[in-house]
Structure formats: C-alpha cells, structure tokens
Amino acid sequence: MLKRPRSVGDVLGELLQQYGLAERLREFDAVNCWAEIAGEQIASHTKARDVRDGALVVEVTSSAWRNQLFYLKAELIEQINKKIGKKVIHDIMLI
C-alpha cells in the first residue's frame, strides 16, 4: 500500500518532537522576540542571551535598569508566552 505524501513541515515537526528539539525551538523564539516584547527603550539597554531551565537570561546595561525590569518581570513573561503560544518562560534572569 502506498503512503500519502506528507509535507516537509509535518515531517520536520515530527523530527523536532522525536529528538526533543521542539521545546528548545520555542525557547529560541523567546530570545528572538525579546526586543519586540520589551519595546525599543528597554531593548536598547538589554539583550536576551539564552533560556536556562525556563528562565530567559537577559543581559542588562546597568543596575538601575535591572531594578526597573525586576518590577516588570511578570508582565514581560506573560507577553512572551502569549507571543510564543505556550508557557515556555517561567522567569527572567537579569544579569
């Protein structure tokens, strides 16, 4: 019996799941959408670097910005997860 052809996207999605890379890809999306979510002013003083154990690692230019962002964490986390479409980020680590 012949199998129906499948789209490359379907096959790729299955491979990402099979090798455990789908979650890592969503984490990469969180890093990439940081500037858009944070906004121009915050993005000019920060840079998202990585995701470690559900925490988005964000490099901050000064302690003043670190303090300011501490109070915005919950809102930023919510917006990032909404953009990604899944709860991937649980915390933001400001370094």
C-alpha positions as CSV (number, residue, x, y, z in Angstrom):
1,M,0.0,0.0,0.0
2,L,1.3,3.4,-0.9
3,K,1.6,6.1,1.7
4,R,0.3,9.6,1.1
5,P,2.9,12.2,0.6
6,R,3.5,14.4,3.7
7,S,4.5,18.0,3.8
8,V,8.0,18.9,4.8
9,G,6.6,20.9,7.7
10,D,4.8,17.9,9.1
11,V,7.9,15.7,8.8
12,L,10.1,18.4,10.3
13,G,7.7,18.9,13.2
14,E,7.7,15.2,14.0
15,L,11.5,15.1,13.9
16,L,11.8,18.1,16.2
17,Q,9.4,16.3,18.7
18,Q,11.2,13.0,18.3
19,Y,14.6,14.5,19.1
20,G,13.4,16.8,21.8
21,L,14.1,19.9,19.9
22,A,10.6,21.4,19.7
23,E,10.9,22.9,23.2
24,R,14.3,24.3,22.5
25,L,13.0,26.0,19.4
26,R,10.3,27.7,21.4
27,E,13.0,28.9,23.8
28,F,14.9,30.3,20.9
29,D,11.7,32.1,19.8
30,A,11.6,33.7,23.3
31,V,15.1,35.0,22.9
32,N,14.3,36.4,19.4
33,C,11.1,38.1,20.4
34,W,12.6,39.9,23.4
35,A,13.2,43.2,21.7
36,E,9.7,43.3,20.2
37,I,8.1,42.5,23.6
38,A,10.3,44.7,25.7
39,G,10.0,47.7,23.4
40,E,12.6,50.0,21.9
41,Q,13.6,51.8,25.1
42,I,14.2,48.6,27.2
43,A,15.7,46.7,24.3
44,S,18.3,49.5,23.8
45,H,19.5,48.7,27.4
46,T,19.2,44.9,27.3
47,K,19.9,41.8,25.3
48,A,18.3,38.4,25.6
49,R,21.0,35.8,25.6
50,D,19.6,32.3,26.3
51,V,17.0,30.3,28.2
52,R,18.1,28.2,31.1
53,D,15.6,25.9,32.9
54,G,12.7,28.0,31.8
55,A,14.4,31.3,32.7
56,L,15.1,33.9,30.0
57,V,18.6,35.2,30.6
58,V,18.7,38.9,29.8
59,E,21.9,41.0,30.0
60,V,21.2,44.5,31.3
61,T,23.5,47.5,30.9
62,S,23.1,48.9,34.4
63,S,21.8,48.1,37.9
64,A,19.3,50.9,37.5
65,W,17.8,49.1,34.5
66,R,18.0,45.8,36.3
67,N,15.9,47.2,39.2
68,Q,13.4,48.7,36.8
69,L,13.0,45.4,34.9
70,F,12.6,43.4,38.2
71,Y,9.2,45.1,38.6
72,L,8.2,44.3,35.0
73,K,9.1,40.6,35.0
74,A,5.6,39.2,35.4
75,E,4.2,41.3,32.6
76,L,7.1,40.6,30.3
77,I,6.9,36.8,31.0
78,E,3.1,36.8,30.2
79,Q,3.6,38.7,27.0
80,I,6.5,36.5,25.8
81,N,4.5,33.3,26.5
82,K,1.5,34.8,24.8
83,K,3.6,35.6,21.7
84,I,5.0,32.1,21.6
85,G,1.7,30.5,22.2
86,K,2.8,28.2,25.0
87,K,4.1,28.7,28.6
88,V,7.8,28.3,28.0
89,I,9.3,31.1,30.1
90,H,8.7,30.9,33.9
91,D,11.2,33.6,35.0
92,I,13.6,36.3,33.7
93,M,17.1,36.2,35.0
94,L,18.7,39.7,34.8
95,I,22.4,39.7,34.6
